[in-house]
């Protein structure tokens, strides 16, 4: 996941961004990862790819994945997750509850934070762990 788009903020500046901003980016990064994984490993047509992608990127799946990887996170990553989970969000998808959506937002915040701070090796490890689960 080498740098595709130039992002010029320092880690200190990333730390000052809202956890919802991290989650906004993390949502995109995670969905692109899942879509790429499915294209690489299947011969599905686009409509089937979309249906399969939704299984991974919906709030429940992301919340469940966070639960499965939380013991493998560093203290700093746990703090990022906590900040993402506790951020007030006024949006709630129709197929999710508040707790599940908060945990999914926490997962996306972690993914976005790692991407924005250019910790691509760690990001790959976490994404690969999720893939293995």
C-alpha positions as CSV (number, residue, x, y, z in Angstrom):
1,X,0.0,0.0,0.0
2,X,2.7,2.4,-1.1
3,X,1.8,6.1,-1.1
4,X,-0.7,6.6,-3.9
5,X,-1.9,10.1,-3.0
6,X,0.4,12.6,-1.4
7,X,-0.6,13.6,2.1
8,X,1.6,16.2,3.6
9,X,0.4,16.4,7.2
10,X,2.7,15.5,10.1
11,X,1.8,12.9,12.7
12,X,1.2,15.8,15.1
13,X,-1.3,17.4,12.7
14,X,-3.0,14.0,12.1
15,X,-3.4,13.7,15.9
16,X,-5.3,17.0,15.9
17,X,-7.8,15.8,13.3
18,X,-11.2,14.6,14.5
19,X,-11.5,10.8,14.9
20,X,-14.4,11.1,12.5
21,X,-12.0,12.4,9.9
22,X,-9.8,9.3,10.5
23,X,-12.9,7.1,10.2
24,X,-13.9,8.9,7.0
25,X,-10.6,8.0,5.4
26,X,-10.5,4.6,7.1
27,X,-13.9,3.7,5.6
28,X,-12.5,4.4,2.1
29,X,-9.2,2.6,2.7
30,X,-10.9,-0.5,4.1
31,X,-13.5,-0.7,1.3
32,X,-10.8,-0.4,-1.3
33,X,-8.8,-3.1,0.4
34,X,-11.8,-5.5,0.5
35,X,-12.7,-4.7,-3.2
36,X,-9.2,-5.3,-4.3
37,X,-9.0,-8.6,-2.3
38,X,-12.2,-9.8,-3.9
39,X,-11.1,-8.9,-7.4
40,X,-7.7,-10.7,-6.8
41,X,-9.3,-13.8,-5.4
42,X,-12.6,-14.3,-7.3
43,X,-14.0,-14.1,-10.8
44,X,-17.2,-12.5,-9.7
45,X,-19.1,-10.0,-11.9
46,X,-19.4,-6.4,-10.5
47,X,-22.8,-6.9,-9.0
48,X,-21.7,-10.0,-7.1
49,X,-18.5,-8.1,-6.1
50,X,-20.7,-5.3,-4.6
51,X,-22.9,-7.7,-2.7
52,X,-19.9,-9.6,-1.3
53,X,-18.1,-6.3,-0.4
54,X,-21.1,-5.2,1.7
55,X,-20.7,-8.3,3.8
56,X,-17.3,-7.0,4.9
57,X,-17.8,-3.3,5.1
58,X,-21.1,-3.1,7.0
59,X,-21.0,-1.9,10.5
60,X,-21.6,-5.3,12.2
61,X,-18.7,-6.9,10.3
62,X,-16.3,-4.1,11.1
63,X,-17.4,-4.1,14.8
64,X,-16.9,-7.9,15.0
65,X,-13.5,-7.6,13.3
66,X,-12.4,-5.0,15.8
67,X,-13.4,-7.4,18.7
68,X,-11.3,-10.1,17.1
69,X,-8.2,-8.0,16.7
70,X,-8.3,-5.8,19.9
71,X,-6.0,-8.0,21.8
72,X,-3.3,-7.6,19.1
73,X,-3.4,-3.8,19.2
74,X,-0.7,-1.6,20.8
75,X,-1.7,0.8,23.6
76,X,-1.5,3.7,21.2
77,X,-3.8,1.8,18.7
78,X,-6.2,1.1,21.6
79,X,-6.3,4.8,22.4
80,X,-7.1,5.6,18.7
81,X,-9.9,3.0,18.9
82,X,-11.2,4.5,22.1
83,X,-11.2,8.0,20.6
84,X,-13.0,6.8,17.5
85,X,-15.6,4.8,19.5
86,X,-16.3,7.8,21.9
87,X,-16.7,10.4,19.2
88,X,-20.2,11.7,18.9
89,X,-21.7,10.8,15.6
90,X,-25.2,12.0,14.6
91,X,-25.5,9.5,11.8
92,X,-26.8,6.0,12.2
93,X,-27.3,3.6,9.4
94,X,-30.6,1.8,9.2
95,X,-29.1,-1.7,9.6
96,X,-27.1,-1.0,12.7
97,X,-27.5,0.0,16.4
98,X,-25.6,2.7,18.2
99,X,-23.1,0.5,20.0
100,X,-22.3,-1.5,16.9
101,X,-21.9,1.6,14.8
102,X,-19.6,3.2,17.4
103,X,-17.4,0.1,17.3
104,X,-17.4,0.2,13.5
105,X,-16.4,3.8,13.6
106,X,-13.6,3.0,16.0
107,X,-12.3,0.3,13.6
108,X,-12.5,2.8,10.6
109,X,-10.7,5.5,12.7
110,X,-7.9,3.1,13.4
111,X,-7.5,2.2,9.7
112,X,-7.7,5.9,8.7
113,X,-5.2,6.9,11.4
114,X,-2.7,4.3,10.3
115,X,-3.1,5.3,6.7
116,X,-2.8,9.0,7.4
117,X,0.3,8.6,9.5
118,X,1.8,6.4,6.7
119,X,2.2,3.3,9.0
120,X,1.6,1.1,6.0
121,X,3.3,-2.0,7.4
122,X,1.2,-2.0,10.5
123,X,-1.9,-1.2,8.4
124,X,-1.2,-4.3,6.2
125,X,-0.7,-6.4,9.3
126,X,-4.1,-5.4,10.7
127,X,-5.9,-5.8,7.4
128,X,-4.2,-9.2,6.8
129,X,-5.3,-10.3,10.3
130,X,-8.8,-9.4,9.4
131,X,-8.6,-11.3,6.2
132,X,-7.3,-14.4,8.0
133,X,-10.2,-14.2,10.5
